[in-house]
Amino acid sequence: MKINPDQIEALQQQQQQANKTKKVNGAAFGEFLNQETQQVAGKQNSSIPTVPGLQSINPLLQMQQVASVQPAAVDEGEFIGKIENVFGQMENYTKQLSSSDEGGLKSAYKALEGVQGGVDSLKKDWPGLASENPELHSIVNELDVMARTEQIKFNRGDYV
């Protein structure tokens, strides 16, 4: 089969037209996207009409009228203070393990639970810590590893 120059020119014209339509469709999509986002933003600003009297039947229906809640940003200084508190609890745990008091192991286990609870609350209070502050995230992870390791050792009976 031989390729004629006429066929090559026709193919090039088809490709150029296809490229033009792709660009037009992309622009049209961008315009369409902008229109849709503006419409959604307009709908969010409008209030939802409710049937009068329904609120008196079930006050939970008023929950739709509550404004959206923004997550509170944790202050970095406050967060570091919480980390220091967990380190203090860990030191308290080690002191109670080394003491030869009657209820040493019971109090040590309570201290260990406090450490684990502190680490869990740190993770819960600042869920985006890995992206916001990787250094503090690594410290919290180390605390979590230490607390879980100590809990495994304690439950296994290493300190009896």
N, C-alpha and C positions, 0 to 999 in steps of 0.2 A: 504494500500500500504506500502510495506516495503522498507526501504532505504538500499541499499547494500553499503559496503565500496568502491566498484569499482565506483559507481556513485558519491560518495563524492569526491574521488580522481580526477575523470574526471572534476567535477565542479570546484574544486580548481585549476586545471591546466588551465581551461578556464579563470578563474578570473585572474590568474597570467599573462596569455598572454594578456588579455584585459588591465591590468595595464601597461604592457610593451609598448603596442601600444599607450596608452595615453601619456606616457612619451616621446616616440619617436615623436608623433605628436606635443607635446608641444615644443620639441626642434626644430622640423622642422618649426613650426610656428615662433619661435623666430628667426631662421635663415632667414626665408622668410621675416619677418618684417624688419630685419636689411638690407637685400638686397633692399627692396622697399624704405626704407628711404634714403639709399645711392643713389639710382637711382633718387629719387625726388630731393635730394640736388644737384646732378649733373645736372639735367635739369634746376634748378633755376639759376645755374651759367652761363648756355649758353644763348646767346642772341637770340632774336626772329628775324628771317630774315624778312625783309620788302621789298615790291616791290618798286624799285626806281621810284621816281616821285610822289608817292602817298602823301608824306609829303607836296609837293608843292600844291596839290589840297586841302587837309584838314590838317592843322597843328595839329588838335586834335589827329590825329593818332600817333603823336610823344609821346603821354602821356604814351604809353607802355614802352618807353625807360627811363622814369623817375625812379630813384632809389626809393626804398620803404622808407617811412618817418617814423622815430622813434618818438614816442610821447615824448615830452620834460618833463623831471622830474621837478616838482615844488620844489624849495628850501623851506625847512621847515621854515627858518627865514622869507623869503618873504611871505609865507603863513600866518604865525602868524601876520606879519605886515598888511596883508589884513584883517584878523579877527579883529585886533585892529581898523582898519579904519571903519569897519562895526559897531563896538561898538560905535565909535565916531559919526557915522551917526545916530545911535539910540539915543544917548544922545542929539544930535542936534534936533531930532524929538521931544523928550520930552520937551525940552526948548521951541520949537516953539508952542507946544500945550498949554503950561502954559502961554505964552505971550498973551497979550490982544491987539495985533496989528490988524490993519485992514485986512491984508492978512495972518493972522496967520494960518488959517486952510488950505489955498491953499499951502503955503510954507511947512506946516507940511506934507501935502499929498505928495508933491514932495520929501520931505526927506524920507518919508516912502517908496515910490517907489524906492528911491536910496538904502535903506536898503535891500529891497527885491531883487533888481538887484545885489547887492553885495553878498548876500547869494547864489543866483543862479550862479553867476560867480565863487564863491568858490567851489561849487559842480561840476561845469563844468570843472574847471581847474585841479582838483584832484579827478577823479572818483573812484580811488581805496583807498580812505582815510580810509574806515572802516577796511580794512585789514592791511594797513600800519601803521596807527596811530589812534587807537580807541579813545584816549582822545580828540584829535582834532576833530574827527568825532562827538563825543558827543557834543562838543561846537558848531560846525556848525549846528547840529540838533536843539539845544536849540535856537540858533539865528533864525533859520528857523521857529520854532514854535512861537517864540515871534513876528516875523515880520508878519506872517500870522494871528496870533491872533489880533494884532493891526490893520491890514488891515480889518479884519472882523468887529471889533469894530468901526473903522472909517466909514466904509461903512454903518453900521447899524445906525449910527448917535449918538453914545454915547458921542461924544465930541462937539455937537452943543449946 
